[in-house]
C-alpha cells in the first residue's frame, strides 16, 4: 500500500485546521473523503495518527 499526495495533503490540512470538517471545506472535498484519507495514512504508518473528539482533531504522539 502506498500513500498518495492527496492523502498526505488531507492529513496536513486536518492538523492545520484541527478539524476534519474544516479541512474538508478547505480542500473542497467531503468529510468522509478526508476521514478515508486519514485511515489510509494510519494503516500505512501502522499507528493512529490523529485523535478525534468533540472539540476537533489533533495529532497523536506518533502522528
Backbone torsions as a table, in degrees:
resi	resn	phi	psi	omega
1	UNK	NA	139.2	177.8
2	UNK	-118.8	162.4	177.6
3	UNK	-103.5	131.9	178.8
4	UNK	-87.8	162.4	177.1
5	UNK	-63.1	-34.7	179.2
6	UNK	-68.5	-34.5	175.8
7	UNK	-64.6	-44.8	178.8
8	UNK	-63.7	-41.6	178.3
9	UNK	-61.4	-41.4	179.4
10	UNK	-63.7	-44.6	179.2
11	UNK	-59.8	-48.4	-178.3
12	UNK	-63.6	-36.1	179.5
13	UNK	-69.8	-37.1	176.1
14	UNK	-63.0	-43.3	178.5
15	UNK	-62.4	-42.8	-179.4
16	UNK	-65.3	-42.7	-175.7
17	UNK	-88.3	-16.6	-174.2
18	UNK	58.7	28.2	-178.8
19	UNK	-160.6	131.8	176.8
20	UNK	-67.6	-42.4	-179.5
21	UNK	-63.8	-45.4	179.6
22	UNK	-66.8	-35.3	176.7
23	UNK	-64.5	-42.3	178.5
24	UNK	-60.9	-44.1	177.9
25	UNK	-60.9	-44.1	-178.8
26	UNK	-64.9	-34.9	-178.6
27	UNK	-86.9	-12.3	-179.6
28	UNK	74.4	29.8	178.2
29	UNK	-128.7	174.4	-177.8
30	UNK	-81.3	157.4	178.0
31	UNK	-62.1	-41.1	177.1
32	UNK	-61.6	-32.0	177.2
33	UNK	-65.5	-40.6	177.6
34	UNK	-66.0	-43.2	179.1
35	UNK	-60.2	-42.3	178.3
36	UNK	-63.8	-40.3	178.5
37	UNK	-62.1	-41.3	178.9
38	UNK	-65.6	-40.2	177.8
39	UNK	-62.1	-42.9	178.6
40	UNK	-63.4	-41.7	178.5
41	UNK	-62.3	-44.2	-179.4
42	UNK	-66.1	-39.7	178.4
43	UNK	-64.7	-41.1	177.9
44	UNK	-62.8	-43.9	-178.4
45	UNK	-75.3	-26.7	-179.2
46	UNK	81.6	10.6	179.2
47	UNK	-144.7	154.1	174.1
48	UNK	-65.9	132.5	-178.9
49	UNK	-99.5	-28.0	-178.1
50	UNK	-130.2	147.8	169.0
51	UNK	-110.7	138.5	-178.9
52	UNK	-121.3	142.0	178.8
53	UNK	-148.8	-173.6	-177.6
54	UNK	-63.5	-24.9	-177.7
55	UNK	-104.2	19.3	175.3
56	UNK	123.3	-157.7	-178.0
57	UNK	-131.4	146.9	179.4
58	UNK	-146.7	157.4	179.7
59	UNK	-68.0	144.1	170.1
60	UNK	-80.1	176.3	179.1
61	UNK	-59.6	-35.4	179.3
62	UNK	-88.2	-15.3	180.0
63	UNK	-76.9	NA	NA
